[in-house]
């Protein structure tokens, strides 16, 4: 089942990345499993942009809407559309899996047939594309259909014989007049119910992190806590972008709280550190009017440390001087008090002496 997990992740990532900032998408990620496993024979996960909104499997045989609120309900006509589409997926995947199993002479083990299908819509409500891709046992060459309102393409892959021109023309008609309107209609409905989730904007927080590694430092740009997931994060060296091949990381990952994070790291050698380059992390995001920037100059730690040490010495001297002055003042006050007491006693004695003489 490792192939299943990996492929679903890749499909989800591919889907989300290809949803531009000026569009929204609705995708179904379907899996048919042939063989003995603890999982349902057929499963579908529905994704609105990067939020799961639907689920269907062959055990339940009905469509479940998963809204942001537990009380959210889906209209009967949408539930029927979902059940129709997912039921059709189930039948076609089952047939294709059977054909591929015979074609490849696979008689034992677990066979996995997967499909990603869905549509994308521009912010103005116009359809942008409808697409379908298939995979068998982790081989990304089963078949693919792509229609972007002007061009229709079909990639037969390398596993089975492809369709002829007549079949491709039929498929284009079906996609254009049945599946695309149904998908766009459902996408608009989901967006209306889930706009507080998928259309929210949360600005990123930006950090430049330095970590000692063997032979130098690792300088990392970290953007976190942002939504939606589309972000431009760049690491600059002396005002020039660092080449992507020098960087590690660069994948947008979920943070577990409905937001995302992205890290890009650069290894900086000890020799490079001596050159006092200026490193800057800069990020742009839909939630920001201006770019976020955070900078650090390599080789400047000693200067900063020396300055800090000097400040600490000055503060220590001021504190000691203050203590000295306070002690001196207290001693001076005590001396004056003693002198005053002595003068008072002397005055009393003189008064007593004068009285006795009188």
Secondary structure, DSSP 8 states (H G I E B T S, - for coil): -HHHHHHHHHHHHHHHHTS-TTEEEEEEEEEEEESS-SS-SEEEEEEETTEEEEEEETTT-S-EE--SSTT----HHHHHHHHHHHHHHHHHHHHHHHHHHHHTT--SS-EEEEEEEEEEEETTS-EEEEEEEEEETTEEEEEEEEE-SS-EEEE-TTTS----HHHHHHHHHHIIIIIHHHHHHHHHHHHHHHHHHHT--B--EEEEEEEEETTEEEEEEEEEEEBSS-EEEEEEETTEE--GGGEEE---EE-SSS-EEEEEEEEEEHHHHTT--EEEEEEEETT-SS-EEEEEETT-HHHHHHHHHHHHHHHHHHHHHHHHHHHHHHHHHHHHHHHHHHHHHHHHHHHHHHHHH-
